[in-house]
């Protein structure tokens, strides 16, 4: 997650046995790279120390408010209604996933500003783990939601009543899978010292670092992107046989969030391919990868702010419930303020009967 802004020659050309993995927007150390000269592919200092932190804090602010509103509307609805749409469960869990990202971003923002980890070993592991869980859980939940919508429309097309079964099971499987797939972050991410600075990076064992890099990158590409993407493509392809209006609505509501939010996985896949298959990787190629990683990382974070709009506020029913909830909150606050004012106007007397008589006469007069 750390951005190397102006790498020195030593940072750009690390020894082959170094096991440090710079996870995102980093200078990579792979034995297949054989540069004639060290590459200076660092991003401008203004990008990592000004632009990125501003984007992170905006995402935290807007993401917390937007996803908090979605959770508030859905939980209030669940208390008042016995039957809740299964899709709302997915939306609720997707908002919870986005809040994981919101919780971890302030730490990465400070890390980007100071280019040093200030929060200790435990928070280093926790922030990396939350970030990885967010990546896997969001795409798995989106794939599960797509299949659910396909099953719903398929049942309706066949003239059958009822809803697809197994929603809770699908949610549990998605969460457990994400928690397991993100474990390498909790195990291998750690604090380390480099030139009097404390970093928070993935540090694989030296004797198996290359194997772990390949495994984690392949896992992310297949299980974190290609597999769920295939499931969504098949689901939306099946929807092509349904009503055109439903198809357009679904594609507008759900697909953009997935495609924008996970461009970073595509870039990681391209990055892996470049660094694994080319024995003559040039500094120009490395620089293009660095720029692509920086852009897609920001896009991936921004989708956290867009999700509440895509998930809920494009639905008329959700908007109505949100407006109603806001009115109830405002009216409830007004009533409490009025009660406090009324209480202050009534004097307190030692005699209960006198106070009661005064209160009754006051109400009669009103």
C-alpha positions in Angstrom: 0.0 0.0 0.0 3.0 2.3 0.4 4.0 4.6 -2.4 7.7 4.8 -3.2 7.9 8.4 -4.6 11.5 8.9 -5.4 13.3 5.5 -5.2 17.1 5.6 -4.9 19.3 3.3 -6.9 19.3 0.8 -4.1 15.5 0.8 -3.9 15.1 0.4 -7.6 17.5 -2.5 -7.9 17.2 -4.7 -4.9 19.2 -7.9 -4.3 17.6 -11.1 -5.6 17.3 -12.8 -2.2 15.3 -10.0 -0.7 11.9 -11.4 0.4 10.1 -8.1 0.9 6.9 -7.9 -1.2 5.8 -4.4 -2.0 2.1 -5.1 -2.4 0.7 -2.2 -4.3 2.4 0.7 -6.2 5.8 -0.7 -5.3 9.1 -1.5 -6.9 9.1 -5.2 -7.5 12.1 -7.6 -6.9 11.8 -10.6 -9.2 14.7 -12.7 -10.4 13.4 -12.6 -14.0 14.1 -8.8 -14.2 17.6 -8.1 -15.4 17.9 -4.3 -15.9 21.1 -3.1 -17.4 20.6 0.0 -15.2 18.4 0.7 -12.2 14.9 2.0 -13.0 13.6 5.2 -11.4 9.9 4.5 -11.7 8.7 6.3 -8.7 5.6 8.5 -8.7 5.8 12.2 -8.0 6.0 13.1 -4.3 3.0 15.4 -4.6 0.9 12.3 -5.7 1.7 10.1 -2.7 1.9 12.8 -0.1 -0.9 15.1 -1.2 -3.3 13.6 -3.8 -3.6 10.1 -2.4 -4.2 11.1 1.2 -6.9 13.6 0.1 -8.6 10.9 -1.9 -8.4 8.4 1.0 -9.9 10.9 3.5 -12.7 11.8 1.1 -13.5 8.1 0.6 -13.5 7.6 4.4 -15.9 10.5 4.9 -18.3 9.9 2.0 -18.1 6.1 2.4 -18.8 6.2 6.1 -21.8 8.4 5.6 -23.2 6.7 2.5 -22.8 3.1 3.8 -24.0 4.1 7.2 -27.2 5.5 5.7 -27.7 2.2 3.8 -27.2 0.2 6.9 -29.6 2.4 8.9 -32.3 2.2 6.3 -32.0 -1.6 5.9 -31.8 -2.4 9.6 -34.8 -0.2 10.5 -36.7 -1.8 7.7 -35.8 -5.3 8.9 -37.2 -4.5 12.4 -40.6 -3.3 11.1 -41.1 -5.9 8.4 -41.4 -9.6 8.7 -40.5 -10.2 5.1 -37.4 -8.6 3.9 -36.2 -8.9 0.3 -33.2 -11.3 0.0 -31.4 -8.7 -2.2 -31.5 -6.3 0.8 -29.4 -8.8 2.8 -26.7 -8.7 0.1 -26.8 -4.9 0.0 -26.4 -4.8 3.8 -23.4 -7.1 3.7 -21.9 -5.2 0.8 -22.1 -2.0 2.9 -20.5 -3.8 5.8 -17.6 -4.9 3.5 -17.2 -1.3 2.3 -17.0 -0.1 5.9 -14.0 -2.5 6.4 -12.2 -0.5 3.7 -13.3 2.8 5.3 -11.8 1.6 8.6 -8.4 0.7 7.1 -7.9 3.7 4.8 -7.0 6.3 7.4 -4.0 4.2 8.4 -2.8 3.9 4.8 -3.3 7.6 4.2 -1.0 8.4 7.1 1.4 5.8 5.8 1.4 7.5 2.4 2.0 10.9 3.9 4.9 10.0 6.2 6.2 7.0 4.2 6.6 5.3 7.5 4.3 3.0 9.5 3.4 4.6 12.9 0.8 2.3 14.3 2.6 -0.8 15.4 2.8 -4.4 14.3 -0.8 -5.4 15.2 -2.4 -2.6 13.3 -0.1 -3.3 10.3 -1.5 -6.8 10.1 -5.1 -5.8 10.9 -5.2 -3.0 8.2 -3.7 -5.3 5.6 -6.1 -8.0 6.5 -9.2 -5.8 6.4 -8.2 -4.5 3.0 -7.8 -8.0 1.6 -11.1 -9.2 3.1 -12.8 -6.2 1.4 -11.4 -7.2 -2.0 -12.5 -10.8 -1.8 -15.8 -10.4 0.1 -17.1 -7.6 -2.2 -16.5 -9.5 -5.4 -17.8 -12.8 -4.0 -21.0 -11.2 -2.6 -21.5 -9.5 -6.0 -21.2 -12.8 -7.8 -23.6 -14.4 -5.3 -26.1 -11.6 -5.7 -25.9 -11.9 -9.5 -26.8 -15.6 -9.3 -29.6 -14.8 -6.8 -31.1 -12.3 -9.2 -30.9 -14.7 -12.1 -32.7 -17.4 -10.1 -35.4 -14.9 -9.1 -36.1 -13.9 -12.7 -35.9 -17.5 -13.8 -38.5 -18.6 -11.3 -40.8 -15.7 -12.4 -40.3 -16.6 -16.0 -41.5 -20.1 -15.3 -44.6 -18.8 -13.5 -43.4 -20.1 -10.2 -44.0 -18.2 -6.9 -41.5 -17.9 -4.2 -37.9 -16.7 -3.7 -34.6 -18.5 -4.3 -33.5 -20.4 -1.2 -30.2 -20.5 0.5 -29.5 -16.7 0.8 -28.0 -17.0 4.3 -25.9 -20.0 3.3 -24.5 -18.0 0.3 -23.7 -15.1 2.6 -21.9 -17.3 5.1 -19.9 -19.1 2.3 -18.9 -15.7 0.8 -17.7 -14.3 4.2 -15.8 -17.5 5.2 -14.1 -17.7 1.8 -13.0 -14.1 2.0 -11.7 -14.5 5.5 -9.7 -17.5 4.5 -8.4 -16.1 1.2 -7.2 -13.0 3.0 -5.1 -14.9 5.6 -1.8 -14.4 3.9 -2.1 -10.7 4.7 -2.5 -11.5 8.4 0.3 -14.1 8.5 3.0 -12.5 6.3 2.4 -8.7 6.5 4.6 -7.3 9.2 6.6 -4.2 10.2 10.2 -4.0 9.2 13.0 -1.5 9.4 14.6 0.0 6.3 17.0 2.9 6.5 15.8 4.1 9.9 12.2 3.9 8.8 9.5 1.4 9.8 7.6 -0.1 6.9 4.4 -2.3 6.8 4.8 -4.7 4.0 4.4 -8.4 3.0 7.5 -10.3 4.0 7.4 -13.9 2.7 10.0 -16.4 4.0 13.2 -16.0 2.0 13.4 -19.7 0.9 9.9 -19.7 -0.5 9.3 -16.0 -1.3 8.9 -16.5 -5.1 6.5 -19.4 -4.6 4.3 -17.4 -2.2 4.3 -14.4 -4.6 3.1 -16.6 -7.4 0.4 -18.3 -5.2 -1.0 -15.1 -3.8 -1.1 -13.3 -7.1 -2.7 -16.3 -8.9 -5.2 -16.7 -6.0 -6.2 -13.0 -6.3 -6.5 -13.2 -10.1 -8.5 -16.4 -10.2 -10.6 -16.5 -7.0 -10.7 -12.7 -6.5 -11.6 -11.7 -10.0 -11.8 -14.2 -12.9 -14.0 -16.8 -11.1 -16.6 -14.4 -9.8 -16.5 -12.5 -13.1 -17.3 -15.7 -14.9 -20.3 -16.3 -12.6 -21.6 -12.8 -13.1 -21.2 -13.0 -16.9 -23.1 -16.3 -16.9 -25.8 -14.9 -14.7 -26.3 -11.7 -16.8 -26.2 -13.8 -19.9 -29.0 -15.8 -18.6 -30.9 -12.6 -17.8 -30.8 -11.8 -21.6 -33.7 -14.2 -21.9 -35.8 -12.3 -19.4 -37.6 -8.9 -19.5 -35.5 -6.2 -21.1 -36.4 -3.7 -18.4 -35.2 -6.0 -15.7 -32.1 -6.7 -17.5 -31.2 -3.0 -18.0 -32.0 -2.2 -14.4 -29.9 -5.0 -13.1 -26.9 -4.1 -15.3 -27.1 -0.5 -14.3 -27.4 -1.2 -10.6 -24.8 -3.8 -10.0 -22.4 -4.3 -12.9 -20.6 -0.8 -12.8 -19.7 -1.3 -9.1 -18.0 -4.6 -9.8 -16.1 -3.5 -13.0 -14.8 -0.2 -11.6 -14.2 -1.5 -8.1 -12.0 -4.4 -9.3 -10.0 -2.9 -12.1 -7.1 -3.3 -9.7 -7.2 -7.1 -10.0 -6.9 -6.8 -13.7 -3.8 -4.6 -13.4 -2.3 -7.0 -10.9 -2.9 -9.8 -13.4 -1.2 -7.8 -16.2 1.6 -6.9 -13.8 2.2 -10.5 -12.9 2.2 -11.5 -16.5 4.8 -8.8 -17.4 7.1 -9.7 -14.6 6.9 -13.4 -15.0 7.0 -14.0 -18.8 9.3 -11.3 -20.0 13.1 -11.8 -19.5 13.7 -8.4 -21.1 11.3 -6.2 -19.1 12.2 -2.6 -19.8 12.0 0.4 -17.5 9.3 1.8 -19.8 7.1 -1.2 -19.2 7.8 -1.0 -15.5 6.8 2.7 -15.5 3.6 2.0 -17.3 2.7 -0.7 -14.8 3.4 1.7 -11.9 1.1 4.4 -13.4 -1.6 1.9 -14.1 -1.4 0.6 -10.6 -1.7 4.0 -9.1 -4.7 5.0 -11.2 -6.6 1.8 -10.7 -5.9 1.7 -6.9 -7.6 5.1 -6.6 -10.5 4.0 -8.8 -10.9 0.9 -6.7 -11.2 3.0 -3.5 -13.6 5.5 -5.0 -16.1 2.8 -5.8 -16.6 2.5 -2.0 -18.3 5.9 -2.2 -20.4 4.9 -5.2 -21.7 1.7 -3.8 -24.5 3.2 -1.7 -25.8 5.1 -4.7 -25.6 2.0 -6.9 -27.0 -0.4 -4.3 -29.8 1.6 -2.8 -30.5 5.1 -3.9 -31.2 4.2 -7.6 -34.2 2.1 -6.3 -37.4 4.2 -5.8 -38.5 2.1 -2.8 -35.2 2.6 -1.0 -35.3 6.4 -1.6 -38.8 6.5 -0.2 -37.8 4.6 2.9 -34.7 6.8 3.4 -36.8 10.0 3.2 -39.3 8.5 5.6 -36.6 7.5 8.0 -35.0 11.0 7.9 -38.5 12.6 8.6 -39.0 10.2 11.6 -35.6 11.1 13.0 -36.1 14.8 12.6 -39.7 14.7 14.1 -38.5 12.6 17.0 -35.7 15.1 17.8 -38.2 18.0 17.6 -40.5 16.2 20.0 -37.7 15.6 22.5 -36.6 19.3 22.3 -40.2 20.3 22.9 -40.6 18.0 25.9 -37.4 19.4 27.4 -38.7 22.9 27.0 -42.0 22.0 28.6 -40.3 20.2 31.5 -38.2 23.4 32.2 -41.3 25.5 32.3 -43.0 23.4 35.0 -41.6 24.4 38.5 -40.7 21.6 41.0 -42.6 21.7 44.3 -42.1 19.6 47.4 -45.7 18.6 47.5 -46.6 16.0 44.8 -50.3 17.0 45.0 -49.5 20.7 44.4 -47.3 19.8 41.4 -49.9 17.6 40.0 -52.6 20.3 40.4 -50.4 22.9 38.7 -49.6 20.5 35.8 -53.3 19.7 35.3 -54.3 23.3 35.4 -51.5 24.2 33.0 -52.7 21.6 30.5 -56.3 22.7 30.9 -55.3 26.3 30.2 -53.5 25.1 27.0 
